[in-house]
Amino acid sequence: MRLAIGNYDGSVVARPQQLVRPESVEELQSILSQPDRFPGPVRPMGSFHSLTPCAASPGTVVDMSGFKRILAIDGQRMTFTAQAGLQIVDAGAVLRRHQLQFVLNIEIGNLTLGSAACCHTKDALDGVEFGQVNSYVTGVKWVSPSGKLEEASEELNPELLSLVRSSYGLCGIIYEVTFKVKPLEVVRFNYHVFDLDALTMDRVSELIRSNDAMVCWTSGRTVVIQTRNRATELRRAWFAAIRRLTWSYGAAFSARAIRQYTPGAPLTNLFEDVAATALRGCLRFLSAIDGFSLYDPDKTINYRRTPPSARYAFTFWAFPRDNWVTNLNEYVTFRDDHFKKHGFRCNLPLGSYFIRRDTSSLLSYSFDGDIISLDPIHAYSEVDKAGWERFLHEFNEWSYRRGGIPLLNQSPFVTREQVVSAYGERWRKLSDWIRSVDPAGRMLNPFFQDLLV
């Protein structure tokens, strides 16, 4: 029986013929250059936090956790170079000892540097220029599908770097990454509460203009917009620990327990309504006390110790910024209609991220302009897994009809038609490049075989 490797939330299981854990570049070259010994497709794997099978393979899976050495911290050039298997949360802890931080501090701290360099991310929450982590990657080294050593950087070949930033490991296995960094900063969180019927795009645009960053949570018909700004001092910083505990354990554990242990739909719905009301009350309290502040890296969450009973799943579709309030209203109608028809609803608030226009990578989902996403979030168990998956399929079609853009690692069940519609000629360009650097399909797993054109 083949080894089964599950992703973070258990929704994807890889069953490779071989799982290898190399610790040197020479071993990577050996793996890729010996197809008889290491059958394809060959896929590199970081923490396997992705919600799609982008890292799965029936052939050889390369566990990159052995590549975690820090190679250089350059305080003059403000760069950080390390091996690709190092996780963001661990790299951030080292940078902090030097009073430094990543320019963009992603909230899912178990993302590895290699994945960050070549995959989609969604955390434009630091009030910085770009909204995706790989936009701050200045150099990458990798082993090609044939076993050759390759390199791209902003100085040497920026167009190639743009392709690598969108490659999902299809051009080879990344083993070394260089990031821009900056001095350690304090970030202030404030909360603004609206009734959905009273929310206008003019008000949202005003909040965007007057703050560094914005994220939103929608529960019922209550919309809570969280703004973030650089600050000079800590204020109620102990909220940071509560926030990390909530997202790494408390929220999903409570939501799963309600869904799993209440005896029937009416009682389940009642408990979920009470929980949602309590959450909205907490957010209103934070609004009333004028928020809190923390060191920027303190918002990064380490999910390594989160048990399966406290994990949650999500999906992500990006939409043009100016359509967000309209899309949010239409989503709430879709959500409520789906609940009436199928008896299923997400048990955690809807997330929405404002992300600035960013052309740093070929597949940037904000390539054509600012976006605000819609991110349904759900903590499911076997009791309602089928309902969650049906919801995802229907939400994908709903988003596709509205011109939404999915992420290849965070939008489960996307189809080729949806990806081509979202990325257009850029997807065709990436497909052509992947086939040119890997004509034998050494890295091409079934997931990407179905999507490439």
C-alpha positions in Angstrom: 0.0 0.0 0.0 1.3 3.4 -0.9 2.1 6.0 1.7 -0.7 8.6 2.1 0.3 12.2 2.7 -2.6 14.6 3.7 -2.6 18.4 3.3 -3.3 20.7 6.2 -7.1 20.3 6.3 -7.3 16.7 5.1 -9.1 17.6 1.8 -6.2 16.5 -0.4 -4.3 13.2 -0.1 -1.2 12.4 -2.1 -0.2 8.7 -2.6 3.2 8.8 -4.3 5.3 5.8 -5.3 8.2 7.5 -3.5 8.6 10.2 -0.8 12.2 11.5 -0.6 13.7 14.0 1.8 17.0 15.3 0.3 19.3 17.6 2.1 21.7 18.7 -0.6 21.5 20.3 -4.1 23.3 17.2 -5.5 20.6 15.0 -4.2 18.0 17.2 -5.9 19.9 16.9 -9.2 20.1 13.1 -8.7 16.4 12.9 -8.2 15.5 14.9 -11.3 18.0 13.4 -13.6 17.1 9.7 -12.9 13.5 9.1 -14.1 13.9 5.3 -13.8 14.8 5.5 -10.1 12.5 8.4 -9.2 9.4 8.1 -11.4 7.5 11.2 -12.4 5.8 13.4 -12.0 8.2 14.9 -9.5 6.6 17.5 -7.2 8.4 19.5 -4.4 6.4 19.8 -1.2 6.7 22.4 1.6 4.2 22.3 4.5 1.4 21.1 2.2 -0.9 23.8 3.4 -2.4 24.2 -0.1 -6.1 23.4 -0.5 -5.6 22.0 -4.0 -3.5 19.0 -5.3 -0.9 21.4 -6.7 1.9 19.6 -4.8 0.5 16.1 -5.0 1.9 13.4 -7.2 1.4 9.7 -8.0 5.1 9.5 -8.8 7.7 11.1 -6.5 7.1 13.7 -3.9 10.2 15.7 -2.7 9.9 16.7 1.0 11.9 20.0 1.2 11.9 20.2 5.0 15.6 19.2 5.0 16.5 22.5 3.3 16.1 25.0 6.1 19.5 26.6 6.6 19.8 30.4 6.8 22.6 31.5 4.4 22.8 35.3 4.8 21.3 38.3 6.5 22.5 41.5 4.8 21.6 44.5 6.9 23.0 46.9 4.3 21.2 45.6 1.2 18.3 44.6 3.4 18.0 41.1 2.1 17.6 37.6 3.7 18.8 34.5 1.9 17.9 31.0 3.0 17.1 27.5 1.8 13.7 26.8 0.4 12.3 24.5 3.0 12.5 27.0 5.9 9.1 28.2 7.1 8.1 31.8 7.3 7.4 31.7 11.0 10.9 30.3 11.7 12.6 32.7 9.4 10.7 35.6 11.0 11.9 34.6 14.5 15.5 34.8 13.3 15.0 38.2 11.6 13.4 39.6 14.7 16.6 38.9 16.7 18.2 41.3 14.2 15.4 43.8 14.6 14.3 43.0 11.1 11.2 41.5 9.5 9.9 40.5 6.1 8.4 43.3 4.1 5.1 41.3 3.9 4.3 39.2 6.9 1.9 36.5 5.8 -0.5 35.2 8.4 -0.1 31.5 7.6 3.3 31.2 9.0 4.0 27.6 7.8 4.4 28.7 4.2 7.9 27.7 3.2 10.2 30.1 1.4 10.3 28.0 -1.7 6.5 27.9 -2.0 6.3 31.6 -1.2 8.7 32.3 -4.1 6.6 30.6 -6.8 3.0 30.3 -5.6 0.1 32.6 -4.9 -0.4 34.3 -1.5 -3.1 36.7 -0.3 -1.8 38.8 2.6 -1.5 42.4 1.5 -2.1 43.5 5.0 1.1 45.4 5.9 0.4 48.6 4.0 3.2 48.0 1.6 3.4 48.5 -2.2 2.7 44.9 -3.3 0.2 42.3 -2.1 1.8 39.0 -2.8 4.8 37.6 -0.9 6.7 36.6 -4.1 6.8 40.2 -5.2 9.5 40.7 -2.5 11.6 37.8 -3.8 14.8 39.3 -5.4 16.6 36.0 -6.3 15.8 32.3 -6.8 18.0 29.3 -7.5 16.5 26.0 -8.6 17.3 22.6 -10.2 15.7 22.2 -13.6 13.6 19.2 -14.6 16.7 17.7 -16.3 18.9 18.3 -13.3 20.7 21.5 -14.3 21.3 24.4 -11.9 19.3 27.6 -12.8 19.1 31.1 -11.3 17.0 34.2 -11.7 17.2 37.6 -10.0 15.9 41.1 -10.3 19.4 42.2 -11.5 20.2 39.4 -14.0 16.9 38.5 -15.6 13.7 40.1 -14.2 11.4 38.7 -16.9 12.5 35.2 -16.0 12.0 35.9 -12.3 8.4 37.0 -13.1 7.8 33.6 -14.7 9.4 31.7 -11.8 7.2 33.7 -9.3 4.2 32.0 -11.1 5.7 28.6 -11.7 4.3 26.5 -8.8 7.5 24.4 -9.1 6.7 23.4 -12.6 10.1 24.7 -13.8 12.0 22.6 -11.3 12.7 22.5 -7.6 13.6 25.7 -5.9 16.3 25.3 -3.3 17.4 28.9 -2.4 15.5 32.2 -2.1 16.4 35.8 -1.3 13.8 38.2 0.1 13.8 41.9 0.7 13.5 42.7 4.4 13.0 45.9 6.5 13.4 47.1 10.1 10.9 45.7 12.6 7.7 47.7 12.7 4.6 48.1 14.9 1.2 47.9 13.2 -2.1 49.4 14.6 -5.4 47.5 14.1 -8.7 49.4 14.1 -12.2 48.2 13.4 -15.2 49.8 11.7 -18.6 48.2 11.9 -21.3 48.6 9.2 -24.6 47.1 8.4 -24.4 45.7 4.9 -27.3 47.7 3.7 -25.6 50.9 4.7 -22.2 50.1 3.2 -21.2 52.0 0.1 -18.2 51.7 -2.2 -17.5 55.4 -1.6 -17.0 54.7 2.1 -14.8 51.7 1.4 -12.7 53.7 -1.0 -12.3 56.4 1.7 -11.0 53.8 4.2 -8.6 52.5 1.6 -7.2 56.0 0.9 -6.8 56.9 4.5 -5.2 53.7 5.8 -2.3 51.6 4.9 -4.2 48.3 4.5 -7.7 46.8 4.8 -9.3 43.4 5.4 -12.9 42.7 6.1 -15.0 40.1 7.9 -18.7 39.6 7.1 -20.9 37.7 9.6 -24.6 37.6 8.8 -25.3 41.1 7.4 -22.7 42.8 9.7 -19.6 44.0 7.9 -16.5 44.6 10.0 -13.6 46.4 8.2 -10.3 46.1 9.9 -7.8 48.8 8.9 -4.0 48.6 9.6 -1.5 51.4 9.8 2.1 51.7 10.9 2.4 52.9 14.5 5.1 54.1 16.8 4.2 52.3 20.0 2.5 49.1 21.3 -1.0 49.5 22.5 -2.9 46.5 24.1 -0.3 44.2 22.5 -1.6 41.3 24.6 -4.5 41.1 22.0 -2.0 39.6 19.6 -1.8 36.4 21.7 -5.6 36.2 21.9 -5.8 36.7 18.1 -3.3 34.0 17.3 -5.1 31.6 19.7 -8.4 32.3 18.1 -7.2 31.6 14.5 -4.9 28.7 15.3 -7.3 26.9 17.6 -10.4 28.5 19.2 -12.6 29.6 16.3 -12.4 26.5 14.2 -12.5 24.1 17.2 -15.7 25.8 18.4 -17.3 25.8 14.9 -16.4 22.1 14.3 -17.7 21.1 17.7 -21.1 22.8 17.2 -21.5 21.2 13.8 -20.4 17.7 14.9 -22.1 17.4 18.3 -25.4 19.2 18.2 -28.2 16.6 17.5 -30.0 18.3 14.6 -30.1 21.2 12.1 -32.4 23.5 14.2 -30.2 23.3 17.3 -27.0 23.5 15.2 -28.3 26.7 13.5 -29.2 28.1 16.9 -25.7 27.5 18.4 -24.1 28.9 15.3 -26.2 32.0 15.4 -25.3 32.5 19.1 -21.6 32.1 18.3 -21.8 34.5 15.4 -23.5 37.1 17.6 -20.8 36.7 20.2 -18.1 37.2 17.6 -19.8 40.4 16.2 -20.0 41.6 19.8 -16.2 41.1 20.3 -15.5 43.0 17.1 -17.8 45.8 18.1 -15.9 46.0 21.4 -12.6 46.3 19.5 -14.1 49.1 17.5 -15.3 50.9 20.6 -11.9 50.8 22.3 -10.1 52.0 19.2 -8.3 48.7 18.4 -4.8 47.6 19.4 -1.3 47.4 18.0 1.4 44.8 17.8 4.8 44.1 16.3 4.1 43.2 12.6 5.5 39.6 12.8 3.3 38.9 15.7 0.3 38.5 13.4 2.0 35.5 11.8 0.4 32.3 13.0 2.1 28.9 13.5 -0.3 26.1 12.7 2.1 23.2 13.3 0.6 22.4 16.7 -3.0 22.9 15.6 -4.8 19.5 15.9 -7.2 18.3 13.2 -10.2 19.2 15.4 -9.2 22.9 15.2 -8.4 23.3 11.5 -10.4 25.2 8.9 -10.6 25.4 5.2 -11.3 28.3 2.8 -11.3 29.4 -0.8 -10.3 32.6 -2.5 -11.6 34.5 -5.5 -10.4 38.0 -6.4 -12.7 40.6 -7.9 -12.1 44.2 -9.2 -12.1 46.6 -6.3 -14.8 48.9 -7.5 -17.3 46.0 -7.7 -16.8 44.7 -4.2 -19.8 46.1 -2.4 -22.1 44.9 -5.2 -20.4 41.5 -5.2 -20.6 41.3 -1.4 -24.4 41.9 -1.5 -24.8 39.4 -4.3 -22.7 36.8 -2.4 -24.9 37.2 0.7 -27.9 36.5 -1.4 -26.2 33.5 -3.0 -25.1 32.3 0.5 -28.7 32.5 1.9 -30.3 30.9 -1.2 -27.8 28.0 -1.0 -28.6 27.5 2.7 -32.4 27.4 2.0 -31.8 24.9 -0.9 -29.2 22.6 0.6 -29.2 23.3 4.4 -25.5 24.2 4.3 -23.8 27.4 5.4 -20.2 28.3 6.3 -19.6 28.4 10.0 -16.9 31.1 10.1 -17.1 34.7 8.8 -16.5 35.6 5.1 -13.1 37.1 4.7 -12.2 39.9 2.1 -8.7 41.2 1.4 -7.9 44.5 -0.3 -4.8 44.0 -2.5 -3.1 46.6 -4.6 -2.3 46.3 -8.3 0.8 44.2 -8.7 2.5 43.1 -11.9 5.6 41.5 -10.3 4.6 38.0 -11.3 3.0 36.8 -14.6 0.0 35.3 -12.8 -0.5 38.1 -10.3 -4.3 38.1 -9.6 -4.1 41.9 -9.3 -2.2 42.3 -12.5 -4.9 44.5 -14.1 -5.9 46.6 -11.1 -6.7 46.7 -7.3 -8.8 43.8 -6.1 -10.9 42.9 -3.1 -11.5 39.2 -2.6 -14.3 37.0 -1.3 -13.0 34.2 0.9 -15.6 31.8 2.3 -14.1 30.0 5.4 -15.4 26.8 7.0 -14.3 24.4 9.7 -15.7 21.1 8.5 -15.7 17.5 9.7 -16.9 14.3 8.0 -20.4 15.3 9.1 -20.6 18.2 6.6 -17.6 17.6 4.2 -19.9 16.8 1.3 -21.9 20.0 1.9 -18.7 22.1 1.9 -17.5 20.6 -1.3 -20.8 21.2 -3.1 -20.8 24.7 -1.8 -17.3 25.2 -3.3 -18.3 23.9 -6.7 -21.3 26.3 -6.8 -19.3 29.2 -5.4 -16.7 28.6 -8.2 -19.3 28.8 -10.8 -20.9 31.9 -9.2 -17.5 33.6 -9.1 -16.6 32.6 -12.6 -19.8 34.2 -14.0 -18.8 37.5 -12.3 -15.3 37.6 -13.7 -13.5 36.4 -10.5 -9.9 35.2 -10.4 -9.0 32.0 -8.5 -5.7 31.0 -6.9 -4.2 27.7 -8.1 -3.3 26.7 -4.5 -6.2 28.1 -2.5 -9.3 27.7 -4.7 -10.3 24.1 -4.7 -12.0 22.4 -7.7 -11.2 25.1 -10.3 -11.5 24.1 -13.9 -9.4 24.9 -17.0 -12.2 27.0 -18.3 -12.3 29.1 -15.1 -8.5 29.5 -15.1 -8.2 30.5 -18.8 -11.1 32.9 -18.3 -9.3 34.5 -15.3 -5.7 34.7 -16.6 -6.2 34.7 -20.4 -3.1 35.2 -22.5 -0.9 35.2 -19.4 -2.0 31.6 -18.6 -1.2 30.6 -22.2 2.2 32.3 -21.9 3.0 30.4 -18.7 1.8 27.1 -20.3 4.1 27.6 -23.3 7.0 28.4 -21.0 6.5 25.4 -18.8 6.4 23.1 -21.8 9.5 24.6 -23.2 11.5 24.1 -20.0 10.0 20.7 -19.3 9.1 19.1 -22.6 9.0 15.6 -21.1 6.5 16.7 -18.3 8.9 15.6 -15.5 7.2 18.0 -13.0 3.7 18.0 -14.5 1.2 16.3 -12.2 -2.4 15.4 -13.1 -3.7 18.7 -11.4 -1.7 20.9 -13.8 -2.1 18.6 -16.7 -5.8 19.3 -16.5 -5.3 23.1 -16.3 -2.5 23.9 -18.8 -3.5 24.9 -22.3 
